[in-house]
Amino acid sequence: MQAALRARLLPGAPVLTTALVVVAGVAGLFVGTGRLEATSPSGTGPLRVLLTLVLHGSLLALLVWRARAVVHERPVWLRIAAGAVLVAGSTLLGPLLGLVPAAQPFATAANLWAPVLAFPPVYGGLVRWNRFSSNLADPNDTLNGASAVLAVVAVIQLVTQVGGGPLASAPAATALAVGAHFAVSFVILGTVATLPFLGDMGRDPRTWLVLASFGATLAGSTAVLLAGGSPDTWAWVTEPVAVVCLALAAVLRPGRSEPQPADPTASTIGAFVVIVASTGVLLVASEAGVTGATAWCAALAATGSGVRLLVNVRELAVLAITRREAHTDELTGLANRRALLRRVEELGRTGTPLALALLDLDKFKEVNDALGHAAGDDLLRKVAARLETVLRPGDVLARLGGDEFAVLAPMDADAPLADAALSLGRRLHQRLAEPFPIEGMVIHSSASVGLTVSGGGEDDVSPAELLREADVAMYDAKRTASGAALYDSSRHAGSSGNLALVEDLRAALAGDQLVLHHQPQLDVATGRSVGVEALVRWQHPVRGLLGPGEFLPLAEVHGLMGQLTEVVLGRAVAQAADWHRRGLDLRMSVNLSASNLLDITLPGRVAALLAEHGLPAGHLILEVTESVLLTDPDRSIAVVRSLADLGACVSIDDFGTGYSSLAYLRDLPVGELKLDRSFTADLLTDERTAAIVASTVELAHRLGLRVVAEGVETPGTFTHLRSLDCDLSQGYLHSRPLPADQLEEWLAAFPAEVPQLR
């Protein structure tokens, strides 16, 4: 039992103070049941003062400690503590006034008005119990509670003045104070009664203790009311019970429960009930000729609830605006994904045939990286404005996020859906073919369009499935450069896993599923291995080892190439550094993507990688293609120069397949050229290819560059490359790409002049 109790208590709970409150409560019970009258006829003797001081002082200390100990519940307990300060002050003031004969008439009033003074902070704290804070039905708003209190006071005053009752013979001021005392206790208990039902019922025992505490308070208020305003025995007994229950709630751990959002419906219904009750009181009071406090309380209650309703109306207007904004893309003002899917559902319920087009801007990331996000946002707005000119009445244009747009077009029932959808896709694609003026530049940003159709029948797929089909067709259009493609279940069924594969790839980038295989590069003159190229593979947990052709296109389309290259670069540098420390002197070649070369912070990260792993910069070769350099020549050339300044070697990959190779050789600090495999494959069979290779090798040597021939697969090709004085050879003739441990075994089995591992 003791262990269970300790488990329930908060760490560092002031058990001694809790025990003190319990002892004081027990003493209060004895005093209330037998010794109160003996102490003082008015119940305001020294023992009562001491008891009140111990009770409320200890409770206040506990509440302040609780507010400091549990941060996320601090707003609740600080408000309750503020209420306890007001109650303690007023409760102490009453006995102190009772010691002075001239002030004794005010002693009872001080005790009765104490809960009224404490109502605003206590009510605000209880309303915040286990609720999310929100603008709607703000938990700090005590207007509803105050209006309810006034309504209850008005009812009590009306009953007293019309029908008599316990307060009929009491002075008007006393009757008003007793009614307010009871009304406050009644409203607070009603608020507390909702606490066990905000979370999972029964999980948080504190709610029941708080309910018992304020239930005891209401019992005391009821006793005072029935006694006609004079404190009797049971009124004093309930006070220590209320304090003890609240103190126990303050030292217990919070139970597991899910916070609930504030509900504007409850405040609206409460305000309406108060208005109806207050109006009824006013009508009855008018018929009975009752005026004074009754009419004023009813009128103030109705006014307060009316103001609360007006606030709710204003907040509902804000909510309507918020709902509209929730279905609108902030940047372009178009519909967003939620609005699009809802419209698809509406058309589906009416059986309307429709076509859904998904547009993805080509090379948008490069534009965003090269010119900045402001220019990218400007481009998206211009794309939206241009697409709107293609729409028909009833069509919906939406921005799904990033550079993805969608068009939902209801179709005529008698028109061929496939032909009409393809016609829509071509119009959209052609409309974006014209360049966009952005920041004084002309930007070409075409789009790939994927389309799918729904006939409006009962067997049609869900909106989410339609969007997935359009995405699959869009990827097909991007891959084939066809501009627009229509989803065909017989042709695209195998592509339905692309989206899942993309999500798997995102997880792989964050995990440890990407692995490197290394293909050796041999010195053509000596046959020694002098370097390797790092080639990425994906060890998929379900599909097994995947080659780059199975996931690199997806990474390119979905903007993951830059992140993937960063992962490969980091692991390649770590592997090269490990070999270097063990005496295996191999250069490591790594391919860079377009997004890497547009990132001006890349040289700094490469420098940090080299320093972290202790790899000399000359052991790292960074390969770039001419097509990558063409994306943004000025910016990418600056990044390449910064990389070369680190001491890393820059290599032009697939040399000879671009259009400006000689210009790059002039402008870039290049240290290596890699001949594309298309040249080595035809080296022995095509004289023009052989002449190009020979002249390229000679030109490179005149410029002080080394030449790597890719795709070497036959001994004859290797021999011819040696005759041309080509520097390095890479291909299946020597080895396929191998994991690091297998490459080490391959190197160990190679001719003796290969450096051995230590």
N, C-alpha and C positions, 0 to 999 in steps of 0.2 A: 504494500500500500504506500509506504513512504517512498519507495523507488519510483512508483508510478507518479506520485505527486511531484517529486523532483524533476521527472522527465517533462511534466507539464509546465513547470515554472521556467520563466526566462532566465538565462544566465545572469548571475549577479543580482537576482531578485532580492529586495530588502525584506527578508523573511522576518527579521526582528520587528520592523515597522508594521508588517502585516499582522504579526502576533499582537502587537500593541493595539491595533485597530480592533482585532477580535476581542481582546480583553475589555477594551472600552465599550464595545458593543454589548458584551455580556453584562457589564456593569450598568449600561443603559437600560437593559431589560429589567434588571433588579430594581433600579431606581424608578423606572416607569411603572412597574407593577406594584410597588409597595412603599417607596420612600420619597417619591416626588412631592406629594402633598405635604409630607412632614418637613421637607426642606424649606418650602416657601409656598404660601397660598397661591401665588401667581405663577409658580413654576420657574422662578427666576433667581433661585438662590445660588450661593457659591458653588455647590456641587454641580448644579446645572451648567454654570459657566465653565467649570473645569472640564466637565464631560464634553461640552461642545468644543472647547479648545483642543482637547486630545483627539476627538473624532475628526473634525474638519482639518485640523493641522496635519494629522497623519495622512489623511486622504489626499490633501493637496500635495504633500511631499511625494506620495506614490504616483500621482498623476503626472507631475513634472518629471519624475524619474522615467516614467513610461514614455513620455514624449521624447525624451533625449535618447532612450535606449533603442527604440524601434523607429528608424528614420522614416520608412514608407508610411507609417501610421501617425506621424507627428501632427499633421493638421487636425486629426480627429481628437487626439488626447490633449493637445494644447487648448482647443476650444472647450472641451469638457473641464479642463483645469481652470480656465478663465471663469466658467460658470461656478465652479467650486469656490473660487475666491470670493465671488459676489455673495454666494449663499453663506459662506463662513463669516464674512464681514457682517452681513445683515443679521445672521443668527446670533453672533456674539454681541451685536449692538443691542438686540432685544433684551437679553439678561442684564447687560450693563445698565440700560435705561431703567429696568425694573428695580435696580438697587436705589434709584433716586425717586422718592415718592412723587415729586412733581412731574416726572417724566414717565411714570408707569403707564399712562394711557397710550403712549407711543410704542411700548415694548411689544405688545401683540401685533401692532401694525407692521413693525420692522420684520417680525418673523413671517408674517403673511405675504409681504411684498418681496421677500428674498428670492423665491423661485421666479417671480415675474422679471426681476432684474437679470437673473441668470438665464432666462429663456433664449435670447438671441444666440449667444455662443454655444450653449448646449445643443440647441436645435440644429445649428449649422454643423456641429461636429458629428451628431448622430446621422444627419442626412448624408454626410460624406463617408459613413461607414461602408466599406466594401463596395464603393461605387467609383466609376471613372469620373473624373472631372470633365465637363464639357460646357460649351457655350449655351446649349439648349438645356433648360431646366437646371440652371446653375445651382449647385448644392449650397453655395453661400447665400442664396436668396431666401431670406426668412419671411418674405412678404406673405406667402401662403400660410405659413404657420401662425404668424401674428394675426392674420385675418381670421383664421380658425379659432384662435384664442378669444378674439373679440366677439365672434359669433356665439361661442359657448357662454361667455360672460353675459351677453345680451339675453340668451335664453334663460339663464339662472335669474337674472334680474327681473325678467318678465314674469316667470313663474312665481317669484317671491312677491312681486307687487300685485299680481292678479289673483294668484291662488293661495297665497300665504306660504307656510313652510317653516323650516327651522330658522331661516334668516329674517322672518317677518318682523320680529321684535328687535332685531339688531340695528344699530345706527347705520345710516346710509353708507358712510365711509367704510365701516367694518364689513357690511354686506358686499360692497364692491370689491374690497380686498380679498375676502374669502372666495368670492366667485372667480376672481382672477387667479387666485392660488389654485383652486380646483381646475380651472380651464387649462392652465399651463401644464399641470400634472397629467391631465387627460390627453392633451394633444401630444405631449412628449411620449407618453406611453403608447399612443397609437403609432407614432413614428418608430419607436423601438420595436413594436410588434412585427414590423416588416423585416427586421434584421435577420432572423433565422431563415428567412425564405429568399434572401438575396443570393446566398451561396448555396452549397449543398447542405440541406437541413441536417443538423446534428453534428456536423464536423467541427464546428467552432463552439466549444462550451461557453466561451465568454459572452456570446449573444444572449444565452439563457440567464447568465448572471446579471447582465445589464437589464434584461427584461424584468428579473426579480427585483432589482434595485429600484427601478422607476415604478414598478408595480407597488412596491411598499410605499413609495412616495405618494402615489395616487391614493392608496389606502389611508395614509395619514391625512391627506387633503380631504378625503371623503368624511373622515371622522370629524375633522374641524367643521366641515360644512353641516353635518348632521347635528353637531353640538351647538350650532348657532353662532359660530365664530370663536368659541372659547376652546383653547387647547385642552383636550382630555387625555386620559391615560394612554389610549391606543395611538394617538397622534405622536406622543413622545417615544413610544416603543418602536414605531416604524422607522424613525430617523436612523438609529444605529443599524437596523437591519439593512436599510438602503445603502448606508456607508460601507458596511462590511461586504455586501455583494459587489459593489462597484470596485472596492479595493482588491478583492479576489480576481475580478476580471482584469484589473490592471497588471497583475503579476503573472498571468498565464500566457503561454505561447499562443500566437494566433493560429487558428485551425486552417486547414487547406480548403480554400474556396476560390472560385473564379470571380473576379470583380465584375460588377454589372454596370452597364452604362446608365446614366441618368435618363429617366423616362419623362418626356414632356407630357405624355398622356395623363400620368398620375396628377401632375400639377394642374392640368386643365380641368380634369374631373373634380379635383378638390376645390378649385376656385369656383366652379359652377355650383357645387353643393353648398358652399358657404354663401354664395349670392342668393340661392333659393331660400336657405334657412334665414338669412338676414332679412330678405324681403318679407318672408312670412312673419318674422318678429315685428317688423315695422308695421305691417298691416294689422296684426293683432293689437299691438301697442296703440295704434291710432284709434281702433275701435274702442279700446278700453280706456282711452285717455291717459295712457302712461307716457311720460316724457322723461327727460333727464338722462341719467347714465344709460338706461336701456336703449333709448333711441340713438344716443350718440354711439354706443358700442356697435349696434346693428348697422348704422350708417357707415361707420368707419370700416367695419368688416366687409360690407358690400363694396365700398370704394376700393379697399385694398385688393380684393379679389378681382374687381373689374380692371384695375391696373395690371394685375398679374395676367389676366386674359389678353389685354392689349399687348403686353410684352410677348406673350406666346404667339399672338398673331404676327407680330414683327419677326419673331424668330422663325415662324413657319414660312414667312416670305423669304427669309435668309436661307432656310432649308430648301425651298424651291429653287433658289438661285444655285445653291450648292449641288443639288441634284442635276441641274442643267450643266453645271461645270464638270460634274463627274462623268458626263457623257460627251464632253468636248475636249479636243486636243488643245492644250494651252498655247502652243507655238503657232499653229496654223488656223485655229478656230474651226477646224473640221470636226466631224464625229470621230470618236475614238473606238477602240476595239470593243468595249462594252456596248456602245450604242449600235455598232455594226451588227454584233451577234444578236442583240435584241431585235433589230429590224429583220434579220434573217428569220428569227422565230416567228415574228408577226406575219411575214409573207408565207412562211410554211403553214401556219394555222389556216390561212385563207386559201391554200392550194395554188398560190401564184407561181408559175414557172420563173426561174431566176438564173442569172449568170453572176458568178463571183470572180472578179479579177484581182489578183494580188501582184503589186508592182514593187520591185526592188531596184533602187538606183544603182547603176554600175559605177564602181570606183568612187563612191561617195566618201568613203573613209579617207582616201588619198586627198580629196578636196578639203575635207575637214582638217586633216593634219597639216596640209600645206598652207592653207589660208587662214586657219583658225576657226573656232566654233561659231563666232559671229557670222562669218561668211557662209559657213555650213547651214546655219539657221536661215539666213537670207535665201540661200538656194532652195531649202525646203519650202519656204513660203512661196517662192516663185513657181516651184513645181506644182504646189497646190492650186495656185491661181490659174495656171495654164491647164491643168487637168479639168478644172471646173467648166472650162469652155467646151469640153467634149460631152458633158453630161446632158442627158435628156431629162425632162420633168419626171420626178419619181426616183431617179437614180440617187444613190447615196455614195459620197466620196468620204473616205475615212483615212486617218493616219494611224497606223497600228503601233508605231514606235520606231525610233531611229529613222532609217531611210525607207521604211516600208509603208506603202499606201495600198488601199483596197477600194474597189468600186463594186457596189452592189446594184445590179440593174434588173428590175422586173422585165420579163419578156412576154411577147404576145404568145398566146396559147397555140395559134396556128402556124407560127414561124418555126423553122428548123432550129432547135436550140444550139446545136454544135456550130452551125454556120454563123448564127447571130452572135454567139460568144466570141468566135474567132475574129469576126468583123470588129467587135468592140475592142478586143485585144490589140488588133493592128492599129486602130484609131488612136488608142492610148500610147502605143509605142511610137507611132509617127509624130504625135503631138510633142513628145519629149525629145525628138531627134534634133530639133533646132537648138542652137547654143543659147546659154543664159549669160546676160551681162552681170558680173559680180565684181564689185570693187574695181571698176575700170578694166577688168579682164573679161575675156570671152571663155566661158566654161562649157565644155561638152559633157553632158551627164544624161546619157540615155538610160533606159530602164528595161529590165527583163520582166515579162508579163506572163503569169501563170493563171489559167482559167479553169473553172469547173462549172457545171450546170446542175440544176435540180428541176425535175419536172413538176414538182408540187404535189406528188402523190404521197400516200401513206407510207410507202416503203423508202422514202428518201432519207438520206443520212442526216445526222445532227448538224447544227451550225459549226461546231468545233471540227467535225469531220470534213465538212465542206472547206473550211479554212485550211485544213491539213492537205486536202487534195490540191487546192490551189497552190499551196507552198511546194508540193512535189512537182507540179507542172512548171512553176516558176523556176525551180532549180534546173529542170530539164531545159527550159528556154535559155537560161544563163550558160549552161554547159555546152549547148549546141550553137549558141550565138544566133538563134533563130528569131529573137525578138519577142515572140509570143508563142505559147504552147498550150494546148487544151489537154486536160487530164483524161487519160484513157486507162481504164482499170486493167485491161489486158496487157498494156505496154508498161504501165507505171506501177503495177502491183509490187514488183521487186524493189521499187524505190520508196515504198511506204515506210521502210525502216530508216530512211535518211535522217528524219527529225530525231528519232530515238538515238541514232548513232551520233548526231551532233551533241545531244545532251550527254551521252557517254563520253564524248571527247572532252567536253568541258570538265567532267569529273576526272578524266585521265590527266588533264593539264594540272589539276590541283593535287593529284595523287602521285603514284609512282609507277604508272603503267607504260609510259613512254620509255623506250630503251634505244640505245645507240648500237648500230653495227658499223664496222669500220672496214673500208676497202683500201688496201695498201697501194701506195704509189712508189714505183721502182725507178731508180736512176737508170736510164737507158744505157749509159756507157758501162756501168759496173754491175748492174743487176741487184744492187743493194736497195733495201726498203728504207726510204728516207722520210716518208710521211704517210698519212692516212686521211681519207675523207670521212667525216661523221655523217651517217645516213640514218634517219630516224625510222623506227618501227614501233608499232603499237601492240603491246601484249594485252589484247582485249580479254577480259575475264570469261567471256562466253564464246566469242568467235575465234579465239586463239591469236596467233601472231599475224598482224595485218601489215601489208606493205604500204609504202607511202601513197601509191596510186589509189588506195581504197579510202583514204581519209584526208589527204592534203587538199583535194578539190573542195571538199566540204569545209575545211578550215579556211580556205580562201574566200568562199562564197559567204560564210557566216562571220567573217571578221576575226577569226581566231589565229590567223597565220603569224601575226606579230607576237602573240603570247607563246605560241608553239615554238617559234624560233628562239625566243628568250630561254625557254626550258632547254632546248637542244644546246644552245651556246653555253649555258651554265654547266651542263653535264659534260660537254666536250672539253671545256677548260679544266674541269676537275679531273677527268680521265688523263688528259695530256700531262697535267702536273704530277699525277701519280706515277705515270711512266717515267717522267723526267727524274723524279726523286729516286727511282729504282734503276736508273742508268740506261733506260731505253730512249734514245734521242730521236724522237719522231715529231715532225710538224703535224699540226692538226688543222684540217680545212673544215670550215663551217659555212653553210649557205645563209645569206641574209635575205629577208623578204623586203618588199616595198615599204611596208609600215616601219620596219627597222631603219631604213635609210632616210625616212622622213622624220625620225625622232632625233632631235638635236641633243638629247640627253644620253643617247647610246654610247658615245665615246667615254663618257664618265663612268657608265656602268661597266663597260669592258675593262677600263683601267682598274676599277675596284675588284672585278673578278680576277684579273691577273695578279693583283697585289694579294688578294685573299688566299689564293692557291699557290702563290710563289712560282708562277710560270713566266719565263722570259717572253716578252712580247713577240720576239722573232719566231717563236714556235707556233704562233697562231696565224692562220691564213683565213681571211674573210672573203668569201666568194660572192660577187654580185653579177647580175646579168644586165645586158644592155637594155632590155625591156623595163627592168626595175629602175634604172637610171633615167629613163625617159619620162617617168611619172612626174617628176618635178626636178629637172636637171640642176638648177641652182642650189636648191636645198640639199639634195642628195649628194652632190659633188662636195659641198661643204662638210657634210658628215663623213664622207670618205676621206677627205683630207685630214680631218681630225683623227680618224682611226689610224691613218698612216703616220701621223705625228707621234702616236703612242709607240711606234716601232713595229706594229702588226703589219703583215703583208696583205695587200689588197690584190685579189685575183679577179679577172674578167672571165666569168663562166660563159660557156656556149659561145665563145668568140667566133665571129664570122657570120652569125645568124641575124645580126641587127643591121642598122643602117648608118650608124655614125661611129664605127669602131675606131677609125683613125683619129677622129677628133678626140675621143676619150683617151687614146694613148698619148695625145699631146697635152691634154688638160689635167689628167688625173695622175696622182703618184702611184701608178700601178707597178707591181713587182712581178706579176705572173699572168700568163694567158692560158686558158684551157680550151683546146680545140674541141668543137662539138663532135659527138660520136658520128654524125652524118658524114664528116670528112674522113675519119679513120676507117669507116666501113667501106668506102669506095676508093680508098687510097691505092689499092692494087689493081683496080679494074677501070678506073676513069682517069685519063691523062690530065684533064683539066683540074680535077680534084687534087691530083698529085702535085700539079704546078702551084695551086693555091696554097697547099700545105707547105711546100718547099719555100715559097716566097714569104709566107707568114713566119716560118721559123727563122729565116734569115733576117727579116725586119725586126722581129722580137729581139734577136741577139744584138743587132746594131743599136737597139734602144736599151740594152742592158737588162732585158726581161728573160725569164725562163718560160718554157713552153711545156704544158702538160697535155698529152693526148689521151682523151677519154675513149672508152669503148673498144679497147684493144682486145681482140679475141683470138687472133691466130699468130703463130710464130712468124709467118711471112710479114704481117703488118708490123710486128715488133722489129724485125730485121730492117725493114725499109725505114722505119722511124730512126733507127740507129744510123743508117746511112745519111739521113738528113740532119743529123746532129740534134734531134729532138731531145729535150732534157729528161722528161719524166713520162712514164707510161702507167696507165690505170685501166684495168678491165678484167674480164673473166679469164683471160689467159693466165693471169697471175693468181687471182683469188676472187671469189664472191665476197660481198660484205659479210663480216663475221663479228660476233660478240667479242668483247675485249679479251676474255679468257681464251677463246678459241684462236683469236688473232695472235696472242702470245705464243700459243702452241705452234701455230703456223710459222711464226718468225723463228722460233727455236729450231724448227726442222729445215729452215732455209739454208742456203750456203753459209759457210763459216764466217764470212766477212760481215754478216749481219750482227749488230751489237747484241750481246747476250744479256738476259735479265739477271740481276743479282739476287 
